[in-house]
Amino acid sequence: MVLYPVLVLERTYLPVTIFSHKKAFLLELLNKCEVLQHYSTVKLKSPSRDYPAPLVIRIPVLLKHWRNSSPTRRAVFIRDNFTCAYCGKIVKDNEATIDHVLPKSRGGEWKWENLVTCCSECNQKKGGRTPEEAGMKLLYRPKKPTGFELAINKWKGRFNREFLEALALYGVKVGEEAV
């Protein structure tokens, strides 16, 4: 089953996350959101008729749990695009490990700013040392992502032309360039 991304805006029209077109359609049916734009090519089919799939929705009352998300293994991998923070290797889900930049044995905490995705080779090489002590360099500084950054990374491989145009309309940059 193909799921299409839907841009979700808060009441001030700022992007906050991405839902699937089916979840957005359900919110539309329950009158929980305002649909600002529909896909021109994607339809939801019922036995009696076709419905246009939402592309951009606005939710007037939106919980702010995206802003206070705590790190999970999966969320760290998504934030880092499944890329090792030391060698840049793309790692599969089952090969990825979490590395504490400041090791747990030295008081390193489970916080966004101290966790990076790591391949098993680099994780073994670093061991219980800091990157400096192990002679390794971080390719980027880990930081707490916004919920929208996590959503962008999670959906990145499934963007289509219409969705990219909607992102550009609301000033969202994907990667280095504006869409």
C-alpha positions in Angstrom: 0.0 0.0 0.0 1.4 3.3 -1.1 1.2 6.2 1.4 1.6 9.8 0.2 2.9 12.5 2.5 0.7 15.4 3.7 2.1 18.6 5.0 0.6 19.5 8.4 0.5 23.1 9.5 -0.3 24.6 12.8 -2.9 27.3 13.3 -0.3 30.0 12.3 0.4 28.2 9.1 3.9 27.0 10.1 4.8 23.4 9.1 5.0 21.1 12.1 5.0 17.5 10.8 4.0 15.2 8.0 1.1 12.7 8.1 0.1 10.0 5.6 -2.7 10.9 3.2 -5.0 8.3 4.9 -4.5 9.8 8.3 -5.2 13.3 6.9 -8.3 12.1 5.2 -9.6 10.6 8.4 -9.0 13.9 10.2 -10.9 15.7 7.4 -13.8 13.3 7.7 -13.9 13.9 11.5 -13.8 17.7 10.9 -10.5 17.9 12.9 -8.6 19.8 10.2 -8.9 22.2 7.4 -7.7 21.0 4.0 -5.9 23.8 2.2 -4.9 21.8 -0.8 -5.7 18.4 -2.4 -3.5 16.1 -4.6 -4.6 16.4 -8.2 -3.4 12.8 -9.0 -4.1 10.9 -5.8 -7.6 9.6 -5.0 -9.0 7.6 -2.1 -11.5 5.1 -3.5 -14.6 3.8 -1.8 -17.2 1.5 -3.4 -19.4 4.4 -4.3 -17.0 7.3 -5.2 -13.5 8.7 -5.3 -12.3 11.3 -2.9 -9.3 13.6 -3.5 -6.5 13.0 -1.1 -5.3 15.9 1.1 -1.9 17.4 0.3 -1.8 20.3 2.9 -3.8 20.4 6.0 -4.0 22.9 8.9 -4.9 21.7 12.4 -6.1 24.5 14.6 -5.5 22.7 17.9 -2.3 20.7 17.7 -0.5 19.0 20.5 3.1 20.1 20.9 4.6 16.8 21.6 6.8 17.1 18.5 8.8 19.8 20.2 9.6 17.8 23.3 10.5 14.5 21.8 13.0 12.4 23.6 15.6 10.4 21.7 14.9 6.8 20.7 17.2 4.5 18.7 15.0 4.8 15.7 14.7 8.6 16.0 18.5 9.0 16.2 18.9 6.9 13.1 16.3 8.9 11.3 17.9 12.3 12.4 21.3 11.1 11.1 19.8 9.6 7.9 21.3 6.2 8.8 24.8 7.6 8.3 27.8 6.8 10.6 28.9 10.0 12.3 32.6 9.0 12.1 33.1 7.5 8.6 30.0 8.6 6.7 29.0 5.0 5.8 25.3 4.4 5.2 24.2 1.7 7.6 21.2 -0.6 7.4 18.7 -0.6 10.2 20.0 -3.9 11.6 23.7 -2.8 11.3 23.3 0.6 12.9 24.4 1.2 16.5 24.1 4.2 18.8 27.3 5.8 20.1 27.6 8.0 23.1 30.0 10.8 22.1 30.8 11.2 25.8 30.8 7.6 27.0 28.2 6.4 29.6 31.1 5.3 31.8 32.1 9.0 32.0 28.7 10.4 32.7 27.5 10.7 29.1 23.7 10.9 29.1 21.0 9.7 26.8 20.4 13.1 25.2 20.2 14.2 21.6 23.4 16.2 21.8 25.4 13.1 23.0 24.0 10.4 20.7 25.0 9.6 17.1 24.4 6.8 14.6 27.5 4.7 14.2 28.6 1.7 12.2 29.8 -1.3 14.2 33.4 -0.9 13.0 33.7 2.7 14.2 31.8 1.9 17.4 34.3 -0.8 18.3 37.2 1.3 17.3 36.0 4.2 19.6 35.1 1.9 22.5 34.7 3.7 25.8 36.8 6.7 24.8 35.9 10.2 23.5 36.3 10.8 19.8 39.5 12.8 20.5 41.1 10.1 22.5 40.3 7.5 19.8 41.7 9.8 17.1 38.3 10.0 15.4 36.5 13.1 14.2 32.8 13.6 14.2 31.5 14.5 10.7 28.7 16.7 12.3 27.8 18.0 15.8 24.7 16.1 17.1 21.8 18.3 18.0 18.2 18.0 19.1 16.1 17.9 15.9 12.7 19.5 15.6 9.8 17.2 15.1 9.5 18.5 11.5 13.1 17.7 10.8 12.5 14.1 11.9 9.4 13.9 9.8 11.2 15.2 6.7 14.0 12.6 7.2 11.4 9.8 7.8 9.4 10.6 4.6 12.3 11.8 2.4 12.3 8.8 0.0 8.6 9.1 -0.7 8.3 12.8 -1.8 6.6 13.4 -5.1 6.5 16.4 -7.3 3.2 17.8 -5.9 4.4 17.4 -2.3 7.8 19.1 -3.1 5.9 22.0 -4.7 3.7 22.3 -1.5 6.9 22.3 0.6 8.3 25.1 -1.5 5.1 27.1 -1.2 5.5 27.1 2.6 9.2 27.9 2.4 10.5 24.5 3.5 14.0 23.6 2.4 14.9 20.0 1.9 18.6 19.3 2.1 20.8 22.2 1.0 18.5 23.9 -1.5 15.0 25.3 -1.4 12.7 23.0 -3.3 
